């Protein structure tokens, strides 16, 4: 008697199961993408971008935080 299940893929899951998992992961990912970036993360990214060497950093109060580079 032959087994009517689809053949197993290399990882042990058949193509139908892999397809279902793929669809569910895409749906979850799309939902996360639609939520956007929280304001606190966007602010952190802006601060990290501004913290490149030689670039003054902005403190939470809005003052410039110029680091002493030892030249004075």
C-alpha positions in Angstrom: 0.0 0.0 0.0 1.4 3.4 -1.0 1.5 6.4 1.2 -0.5 9.3 -0.3 1.4 12.1 1.6 3.4 14.6 -0.4 7.1 13.9 -0.4 9.2 15.3 2.5 11.5 18.2 1.7 15.1 18.2 2.8 14.2 19.6 6.2 11.6 17.0 6.9 8.5 19.1 6.1 6.4 18.4 3.0 5.8 21.2 0.5 2.2 21.9 1.7 3.3 22.5 5.3 6.2 24.7 4.1 3.8 26.7 2.0 1.4 27.2 5.0 4.2 28.3 7.2 5.4 30.7 4.5 1.9 32.2 4.2 1.6 32.6 8.0 5.0 34.2 8.3 4.3 36.6 5.5 1.0 37.6 7.1 2.7 38.2 10.4 5.6 40.2 8.8 3.1 42.4 6.8 1.2 43.2 10.0 4.5 44.3 11.7 5.5 46.4 8.8 2.1 48.2 8.8 2.6 49.1 12.4 5.5 51.4 11.5 8.4 52.5 13.7 7.5 53.7 17.2 8.5 57.3 17.9 11.1 56.3 20.5 12.9 54.1 18.0 12.8 56.7 15.3 14.4 59.2 17.8 17.0 56.7 18.8 17.9 56.2 15.1 18.2 59.9 14.6 20.5 60.2 17.6 22.7 57.3 16.4 22.9 58.8 12.9 24.0 62.1 14.5 26.6 60.4 16.7 29.1 59.8 13.9 32.6 60.8 14.8 33.1 64.6 14.7 29.4 65.3 14.7 28.0 67.1 17.8 25.3 65.1 19.6 21.9 66.6 20.7 21.0 66.0 24.3 17.3 65.4 25.4 17.2 69.1 26.4 18.2 70.1 22.9 21.7 71.4 23.9 24.7 70.5 21.8 27.0 68.0 23.6 30.4 68.7 22.0 32.9 66.1 23.3 36.3 67.3 24.3 38.8 65.8 21.8 41.9 66.8 23.9 42.9 69.7 21.7 42.4 72.5 24.3 
